[in-house]
Amino acid sequence: MITKEQIKIFNDKISKAQSIVLCAHKNPDGDAVGSVLALARLIELNYGKEVICMYDGNVPDNLDNVPLRRHLNYYTHVDENISVDVAIVMDYGIKRNIGGPQKFLDKAKFVIEIDHHKNDDKVGNLCIDDENAAATGEIIYELMRAAKWNSDAMVWGALMTAIVTDTGLFKYITRGDVLRIVADLVDRGINIQQIINDLANKPRKTVLTESLSAGNAEFFYKNKLAIAIIDNKQYKNLDGRGETVLNLLGQIHGLDYIALLKEQKTNQIGVSLRGRFKPVEQIAVALGGGGHEFAAGAVVKDTLENVKNRILELFKGVIK
């Protein structure tokens, strides 16, 4: 629950700030992009201030239609010598996920974090976090309501994108509150079907690469675990995190766990984990990452083969 004290501090810092930067995790997804752009617009509407929105990594093509997408700047395109009064970081999980924008947080006079990931090493001076929230976009919505801010269709569309993305098209919702937020956004005029269609609009090479990866997946422990791989050569075709691989394999009867290994570059493997009502967060933590109970991930500095063997060993102690 967002407190009056948190709103008071937020209001005081933003009102006095001359320069504000916003960012989220590296390789931002729909929740990260939607949350950053929604809050940027809310600050503009309610405080009369423009903010600098930045990112590191790649933004998937299927987020091109998110309201205000053009306001996202690659962090190297932002003058690194600017003074930063307030930095706001969202949806970052753990510190190393922030990437390049971290240098702007380091120089900021005050840091605000807004997140729904479990994190015992927070970076914010003010932490507006809620591990029970389905998406960081949900927290932005609740902050908007609690602070009684003005909003518009651009804010609502960005928030809907955030929630639709991180709930897996509503599959991972466990609380009715989230659906009531969605209902409110629909009543305000947001078209869910259009947003879902935009999110499903991927380049041909991406869909073919992900389909091939799913088709070549290996199965272990009496077919309870599937491991799919996208090597470095194929990785350049990936647009996003490989959700199509995870979704395709997630339809297999009797499968409990999915691990997708993406060879981002030599000796750097991105790992995405999914559990079908089976927790995977602790596996991700053991690999140096984190996330949510049934959806988590990590980036591991090692060879593809070693990471695969490490995952097999970790699941060996989990699968009965």
Secondary structure, 3 states (H helix, E strand, C coil): CCCHHHHHHHHHHHHHCCCEEEECCCCCCHHHHHHHHHHHHHHHHHHCCCCEEEECCCCCHHHCCCCCHHHEEEHHHCCCCCCCCEEEEECCCCHHHCCCCHHHHHHCCEEEEEECCCCCCCCCCEEEECCCCCCHHHHHHHHHHHCCCCCCHHHHHHHHHHHHHHCCCCCCCCCHHHHHHHHHHHHCCCCHHHHHHHHCCCCHHHHHHHHHHHHCCEEECCCCEEEEEECHHHHCCCCCCCHHHHHHHCCCCCCCEEEEEEEEECCEEEEEEEECCCCCHHHHHHCCCEECCCEEEEEECCCHHHHHHHHHHHHHCCCC
